[in-house]
Amino acid sequence: MTIPPMTSTMMPVKIPGVNHLTEYGFIEGTTGTAKSTLTIPGIINTQYQAHFVNVVNYGDNEVKLYKKETIGTCESYTEHHLNPEQIRTLQNDCFTASEEIPEHLTDLLQRSSTYLIEDQRQQLSRLLSQYQNVFSRTDDDMERTELVTHRINTGNAIPFRQRSKRMPLEIRWKNQSQPDVGQRNH
């Protein structure tokens, strides 16, 4: 996952051995990484299937975090007067699927998640954000790609674009009514 400079993002994480923790866990970022990221400490419900952590990139360059890279630790957390609603509210306020995906895909997410449960909706939003470059942002970039780049050597001449010539309707109809030369019986 790539984090742009001077931004924070809620990213999904896997916690190994989560079944050995109590109902709540305390997330804390690790120190000593060369990357300019900071994992915001917080309390999570370990009983949920999906876990999300707030990661901040405070540097001037984008940072790429790879799968299975350690970004923090999670320890069991118990408190006698812990209010579960506060934790759920914190998680719901920090992460919504529509915030994670780009603006041009929010309509697609809403239309696609009509009959999905919340876990399926979060999985769909993760897929949409992971493959966001596949979808066109506007009508102008439909059927276009940035994968192929090429240059045509024009020497000192200035390159220009020329529209393709369209055949007038009259000539097109004549050509359609006449059979091809290869199909004629001789």
N, C-alpha and C positions, 0 to 999 in steps of 0.2 A: 504494500500500500504506500502510495506517495503522499506526503504531507507538504503542501505549499509553504513558503516562508511566512513567518509571522502569523500563523493560524493555529487553531486547535480543531481536533476532530474526535468524534467518538468512534472507536474502532473495536470490532469484535475480537475477543481473545479466547484462547483455550487455556484452562487451568488444569495442569496435570495433577491427578490425585484429589480432585475436588470432592469426591465422595468421602474422603477422610476428614473433611473440615466440618465445623458446626454449621448451623443454618445461615449464619452471616459470616462474611470474610472481610478482612481489611486489606485493601490493595495499596501497595506502596511501590514507587518507582525505584529501579536500581540505579546506582551511581557508577561512574567510571566508564561510561560509554563515550566514545569520541563524537557521537552524533549530538547535534544541538536540540535534543528533545527532552521533554519532561513529562513523566506520567503523573497525573494529578492523583494524589491519594484520596481514597474514598471507601465507603462501605458498600458491599454488594450482597445480594441474596444468592447464596451458592446453590439453592434449590432450583433456580431457573436453568433452562437448557442453554440459553445464550447469555454470554457475559460481555459487557462493553466497558471500555476504559477510555477516559479522556486523555489524549496525548497532545501536547503542545510543541510546536516547532518554533522556537524563539530565535532561530538563526536567519541569515539573509539568503540562504540557499535551500532548495527543496530537499527533503530527506526521504529516503526510501527505506521502509521497514519490511523485512522479509519474513516469510512464514517460519515458524519455530524459533524466531529470534526472541530472546528473553528481554522483556522491557520492564519487568517488575516482579514483586513477590506478593503472595496472598497468604495471610495467616488467619486462623480462626479468631472470631471476635464475639465476645459475649458481654452483655451489659444488662443489668437487671431492669432498667427503665427504658429500654430501647423501644421506640415507637415504629412498628413496621411500615405504617403509612408514609412516614417521612422518607424512608429509604426508597419505597416504590415511586413516590412523587419525584424524588431526585433523579431516579433513573428515567422516568417518563419525560421529565422536563428536559433532561440533557440529550436524550436520543429519541428522535422520531424518524421513521423511515424516510419521510419526505425531506428532512434536512440533509440526510446523507447522500441522496441522489441529486443529480443536477436538475435545474429548473425545467429543462426541456423534456425530462422524463417523468415529471410528477403526474401529468395527466395519464400517461401510460400506466403508471403504478396504480393510480386510483381506479382506472377502468379494469385493470387486470386483477385487482385484489378484492373484487366485489364479494366473491363467495369463498374467500380464503380465511383460515384462522390466523391468529396473530403470529404464530411461529412461521407459518408459510409466507405470510406477508413480509416478515423481516428477511426471510431467505430470498424472496423475490427482490426486495430492495437491495440486498447485498449483491445479487447477480447483476441487477441493472447498473449499480455503481461500478462494479468490476468491469463490465463490458460497455461502459458509457461511450467509448470512442467508436463503437460499431454503429450507433444510432446517429441519424442526421440531426443537426441542430436546427436548421431552417430548411425551407423549400429549395433554396439556392444550392445547397450541397447534396441534394438527392442525386443518386447515381454517380457520385464523384468520389474519388479516393485521394488520399495524400500518401499512399504507400509507394506509388511509382512517381519518380521524378526523372525527367530527361531534359537534355539541352540539345538544341539544333544549332550547329555552327553556321552563323550567317555572315561571318567575316566582319566587315565594318558597317554593314547595313543594319538599320534599326529593325528589329522584328515587329511584325504587326499581325493581327488576327484578321482573317477574312471569313465572312459568312459562307456557309455552303450554299451552292446554287440549288434552288428547288425547281423541279420540272413543272411547267404550267399544266393545269388540269386537262386542257385540251389534248396535249401531247401524251399525257399519262393515260387518258382513256383510249387513244388510238393504239398505244402500245399494248394495252391490256386486251383489246379486241383482236389483235393480230397474233397468231401463234408464232412461237419461236422458229427460227430457221432450222434448227436441229430436229424439230418435231414434224416437219412437213414430209409427206410421202413423195418420193421422186420416182 
